[in-house]
Amino acid sequence: MDDKLISPISTQTAEHYTWGNQCDGWHLVKSDSLSIIQERMPPGTSEIKHYHRQSRQFFFILSGEATMEIGGKTLVLRMHEGVEIPPFVAHQMRNESENDLWFTVTSTPKSHGDRVSLP
């Protein structure tokens, strides 16, 4: 068995990238069929409103508070809460709090290259 398959992974060892206005992401699992990313959003940041054509996503809050606009409705997610978003449903995450927002986003299949930005 390949040792890499059974090795721990964390934000210290995962592939890191930045997005938006000083937001961070770490690819914990990165394959065509499954993507698990841990992300950090500083206060006052947001992602672009968008949807995915194929990817089903699950956002899970590790710490902080996320304001989510999903299909025209707004909800607030707090620590240890999550929400599933099916394909073709417009969504946007914002950090309207005064603290960093930490969360995971699980996508199946992967969401990269499947995103359609909205105005």
Order of alpha helices (4+ residues) and beta strands (2+ residues): beta-beta-beta-beta-beta-beta-beta-beta-beta-beta-beta
